[in-house]
């Protein structure tokens, strides 16, 4: 026989002045339409209202955004993101090697093209002198005529007086240049291919890590996270990280190598011009640093406001029926406009400020170009440099400032990507549920005996909910749990499922402490039907088979017949192959509930939990389902949470809970005869519905 022992403490939860606020069936205010999220019992709390409050802080038209108060910790987050590439080290090494070869070929190209310019220039100047004149004679003639600078220039040129352009030598040089540029492009393509492979593998692992992390997080984490905000981290932020890795790694590597190679060639050609070009580096770094410092906070705010807006949209559209029914459309639109405006301002500010970098860098690059061109022209005129070297140096100066400009222009993308990475890392760093024991224990026999031993639990340490609770549910018995909203009924069964960890005491299943079992093993022995139904996009057959993926078609249909699903499925055009959406929009609420009951029936658990499982079923169907539930409860322990007291009259044990404590227990007839809390509930439901609480039953 099932038995109950009431808490032994001198002061119960109800003795505390704030006990009523702390005693709840579920964590506060689940969002409309917030289903189990793929697991029974999962509840998602709405976002908190924005600072300053508002008239609609709850429900589908309430909830605040996610303020970006925390500044971006750029350095550690960027290093952590780079370290996620460690498994791709061989590919990264190959990428670096290919980039080096590609950049070397690209850097040599302008020097060779400078040689082609010299061949053309030498031919043009050489043709102006009569044939048969030697180079020395031409130099002396220019010097004798008072053109000393021109004479010095002629002395440095490789020309033959009277001869024009050497097209054979020009063709050879251009062929070499073309070959180098083609080779550089091929190696660059190979580098991009390998880098793309490495980054996408890294993002693949990041998504897998996030998915695995979500399964290791306790239910209380999801209670405090708006679903839209969480989805934004898992989708938008990871996609942004992928884009950042893909674009910045390749350009940063190539740009860095290009700067090094070009700088070396510039010093080889002219140390003076190289020093002039180097003046732009500190100036560029100062400009980039100032702009990036101003933009990084805006990028943090941008992605935080994106998550907040997603949370509001997801919440509003999930509960769109309530929004329409209560006429809250204007308020929803106002909240949307407000958050959209916040996102617009943050995004515009971040993109505008970071976008200033490119024109500033182009301006600095143009100043560098003018300085190099002027000084180079003077040195050619004085014979200190050849025209080809000046041309090559100008190309190098462009190649030198271009990667600096690219790095600067990537600052906004890098800031945005690292901000997204930090949001993902916050999710990965969230406190996980207690791990399963290294050597889990399994009950020797599956009987379904459940025992609570001095169990204590609270959602908030300052507001105790369940204190010193002890009870035993014997195998094959049905234990009904009744009480007012907020009494702790659903919390009780959630503790059995180990959705939350106890503050004290223990719960055993067939004599084994549930904390000594693995969660998968524990939950494999429990079937659960919730008041809030959850169906995924697929066929009716697939939704029923969710309870037992290995079930045959005959077993699925047998479960459907036992729970009266078969009777309405046969009326559908496609029968069991009828496709329903994730919210079951093309079947009624009662039919959705029947499908979830069939799912639990098919699982054939040793312990069954029914949380208002017939609340959406019509009266006639309820009678049929009660017969199905009687068959389903045979030889297994059942916990039934019910507000309709008529549905639990045949329960072996009825527990009456108030403020987290069991105030009465017994059979239906025993509790009615006692004239206590159960009698008041029963009378209020069937005979005193119109009597005010303070004038009639007092409940």
C-alpha positions, -999 to +999 in steps of 0.1 A: +000+000+000+013+034-008+021+055+022+031+091+029+050+108+057+045+145+060+074+168+066+088+168+100+100+204+102+084+227+128+079+254+102+066+246+067+069+267+036+035+282+043+049+297+076+071+320+056+056+353+046+068+349+010+060+312+007+032+316-017+054+335-041+080+308-039+057+278-043+051+271-080+044+241-102+068+255-128+094+282-131+077+315-135+057+325-166+064+302-195+061+318-228+030+311-249+035+281-270+067+272-252+067+235-255+090+209-242+116+216-268+120+180-277+121+168-241+092+165-217+091+191-191+112+217-208+099+252-200+112+284-213+107+317-195+101+349-214+127+377-215+127+401-187+110+435-194+133+463-204+147+487-179+119+510-166+093+483-171+063+485-192+027+474-193+034+442-209+063+426-192+050+391-197+034+370-224+038+372-261+039+410-261+064+415-232+100+409-224+130+431-228+160+428-250+194+415-240+214+446-231+250+447-242+265+459-209+295+436-210+323+451-231+340+428-256+370+411-243+386+410-277+421+395-271+412+364-251+382+357-272+401+361-305+429+338-292+403+312-281+387+313-315+421+308-333+428+279-310+398+261-323+417+257-355+443+235-337+429+202-351+434+216-386+471+223-380+484+202-410+461+220-433+470+254-418+507+246-423+500+237-459+480+270-463+509+290-449+534+273-473+511+279-503+506+315-493+543+320-490+550+307-525+520+326-539+531+359-523+568+354-533+558+350-569+534+380-567+561+401-551+588+393-577+564+402-606+566+440-603+604+439-603+603+419-635+578+443-650+601+471-641+628+454-662+603+454-691+598+492-686+635+497-687+638+478-720+611+500-735+625+532-721+661+523-732+649+516-767+631+549-770+661+569-757+686+549-777+668+555-809+673+593-805+711+589-809+728+582-843+739+546-850+775+539-844+777+562-814+789+546-782+771+550-749+802+568-735+801+593-763+764+600-758+770+606-721+799+629-727+779+648-753+751+653-729+775+664-701+793+688-725+760+705-735+753+713-698+728+685-691+745+668-663+715+651-648+705+637-682+741+625-686+739+607-652+707+591-662+722+579-695+751+565-676+728+542-655+708+531-685+715+499-705+711+513-740+727+510-774+726+543-794+708+540-827+689+508-816+652+508-808+632+485-784+645+449-781+612+431-786+628+397-781+641+406-747+608+423-739+588+392-748+611+370-726+606+393-696+568+395-701+566+357-705+584+353-672+561+379-655+530+362-669+542+328-657+549+341-622+515+357-619+497+326-632+517+304-607+509+329-579+471+326-588+472+288-588+489+286-555+466+312-541+436+292-553+450+260-536+455+280-504+420+293-505+406+258-510+425+243-481+417+272-458+380+270-467+381+233-458+399+240-425+375+268-415+343+249-424+356+219-404+362+242-375+328+257-377+313+222-380+330+211-348+318+244-331+282+237-341+286+201-328+301+213-295+272+238-291+246+210-298+263+187-274+265+215-248+228+222-250+221+185-241+244+189-210+228+221-197+204+219-168+167+228-173+172+259-152+195+273-179+167+272-204+142+286-179+163+318-179+170+321-216+145+334-242+144+309-270+149+335-297+181+347-279+194+312-276+185+304-313+203+336-323+235+324-306+233+289-322+225+302-357+233+338-364+264+341-342+279+308-354+273+318-391+289+352-384+319+334-369+321+312-400+321+342-422+347+360-401+371+330-401+366+324-438+373+360-449+398+373-423+422+343-420+429+343-457+433+380-461+452+385-429+477+358-438+482+370-474+483+406-463+510+399-437+532+380-460+527+406-488+537+434-464+569+415-455+578+405-491+570+439-505+589+457-477+620+436-485+618+444-522+613+481-515+645+482-494+664+463-521+653+489-547+656+521-527+661+523-489+652+560-490+618+555-507+612+525-484+616+547-453+592+572-468+566+544-474+571+531-438+560+564-424+524+554-432+525+523-410+523+540-376+498+565-389+477+536-403+479+517-370+468+548-350+439+555-372+428+518-372+431+516-334+411+547-327+383+536-350+382+500-339+381+511-302+350+531-309+333+504-330+338+473-308+312+482-282+287+490-309+293+455-325+286+439-291+254+459-288+245+450-324+246+412-319+230+415-284+201+435-299+198+410-327+193+382-301+168+404-282+148+411-314+148+374-324+135+365-289+106+390-292+097+378-327+098+342-318+077+348-287+052+370-305+047+345-334+045+315-311+017+332-292+002+350-321-033+336-313-032+351-279-019+384-293-049+385-317-074+373-290-065+400-265-060+427-291-023+433-282-011+437-318-003+474-314+017+467-283+036+439-300+044+463-329+055+490-305+079+466-288+092+454-322+097+490-334+116+499-302+139+469-305+143+472-342+152+509-337+178+498-311+193+473-335+193+498-363+211+524-342+237+499-330+242+484-365+244+517-382+268+531-357+290+500-358+291+498-396+295+536-401+323+540-377+342+510-389+335+519-425+354+551-420+386+530-419+387+523-456+385+559-469+410+570-442+434+543-453+429+551-489+437+588-481+469+578-463+478+555-492+474+583-517+496+605-497+522+578-497+518+574-535+523+611-541+555+612-519+570+581-536+562+594-571+577+628-565+609+616-548+612+587-573+609+611-603+637+633-588+659+603-583+653+591-619+661+626-632+694+626-612+703+591-624+700+576-589+673+552-600+661+537-633+626+544-645+617+507-642+628+507-606+605+537-598+576+520-616+583+488-596+585+508-564+552+525-571+536+491-577+552+479-544+539+510-526+504+502-538+509+465-528+522+477-495+493+500-487+467+477-501+471+449-475+472+475-448+440+489-462+425+454-463+435+447-427+419+479-417+387+472-437+385+438-420+385+454-386+347+457-386+342+421-397+368+409-372+352+429-343+318+416-353+330+380-356+348+380-323+318+396-306+297+367-319+323+342-309+323+355-274+285+350-272+289+314-284+317+309-258+295+322-231+270+294-240+298+268-241+311+281-207+276+279-190+275+257-160+265+222-169+243+197-151+260+173-128+276+145-149+263+110-148+282+087-124+313+069-139+298+036-131+260+040-131+238+016-112+208-001-128+179-016-109+179-053-109+142-054-118+120-028-134+090-026-110+084+012-108+086+016-071+094+053-063+103+066-028+109+102-017+131+103+014+131+137+031+133+156-002+139+193-002+140+216-032+136+252-042+141+272-074+152+302-054+174+295-023+156+323-005+121+308-012+119+272-001+093+252-021+095+215-010+108+207+024+114+174+041+090+155+018+087+117+021+064+094+003+063+059-013+046+049-046+043+012-048+045-007-081+013-008-101-003+020-080-017+052-093-007+083-072-027+114-080-014+148-071-039+176-066-037+211-053-040+248-062-018+263-089+017+269-075+015+241-050+045+222-064+027+194-083+047+195-115+079+202-096+074+169-078+074+148-110+102+169-125+123+159-096+116+122-104+127+129-140+158+146-126+152+177-146+164+195-114+188+184-087+176+181-051+187+204-024+184+176+002+172+141+006+170+115-022+146+098-046+149+061-053+136+041-082+133+004-075+156+009-046+183+027-065+191+064-059+183+082-092+215+102-089+234+068-091+218+061-124+225+076-158+199+101-169+193+082-201+187+050-182+164+067-157+143+084-183+141+053-205+120+038-177+097+068-175+069+078-199+056+114-196+025+131-211+024+168-206-004+194-205+015+213-232+016+189-262+047+188-284+047+175-320+074+178-345+072+183-383+066+149-397+039+122-401+015+111-374+032+077-376+066+093-369+053+113-340+039+082-323+070+063-330+090+090-312+083+070-280+100+039-294+119+043-327+123+006-331+086-001-331+070-018-360+040-004-380+017-030-362+029-019-328+024+018-337-011+012-349-019-010-318-008+019-296-030+043-316-060+020-313-055+017-276-055+054-271-083+061-297-059+079-321-068+054-348-104+065-348-096+100-362-065+091-382-087+068-404-107+098-414-076+117-427-068+114-464-033+101-459-040+082-426-009+076-405+012+092-433-005+126-428+021+152-424+016+176-395+037+207-387+057+214-356+028+229-338+002+204-351-018+231-368-038+207-390-051+186-360-072+197-331-058+203-296-075+172-283-061+151-312-026+164-305-030+153-269-042+118-280-011+115-302+012+123-273-006+097-251-002+071-279+035+080-279+038+072-242+017+041-246+041+028-272+072+035-250+058+009-225+075+025-194+076+011-159+068+046-145+042+068-161+037+105-154+006+123-166+006+160-162-030+171-170-028+147-199-065+149-207-070+187-202-074+192-240-097+163-246-135+166-249-157+149-223-167+119-244-131+113-255-120+118-219-141+088-209-125+067-236-090+079-227-096+071-191-102+035-201-070+036-221-051+051-192-064+024-170-049-002-194-017+018-197-013+021-159-016-017-154+014-031-137+032+002-136+034+031-112+016+062-123+019+098-111-012+117-123-013+155-119-049+166-123-071+196-117-102+177-128-108+158-096-133+135-114-105+119-133-086+106-103-114+091-082-100+056-087-064+065-078-048+043-051-035+073-034-043+110-036-018+136-024-031+171-017-003+196-019-002+232-007+028+254-009+052+225-015+039+203+013+016+173+013-012+184+036-035+154+031-033+119+016-056+090+012-082+076-012-110+097-028-136+085-003-113+089+027-104+124+018-140+135+012-150+120+045-122+139+063-137+172+052-103+189+048-084+205+019-095+179-007-131+182+004-129+220-001-113+216-036-139+190-046-168+211-033-154+242-050-152+224-083-185+206-084-209+225-061-194+258-051-181+273-083-203+304-079-196+309-042-169+335-035-139+321-018-141+343+013-178+336+018-181+299+010-155+272+012-127+294+020-105+281-009 
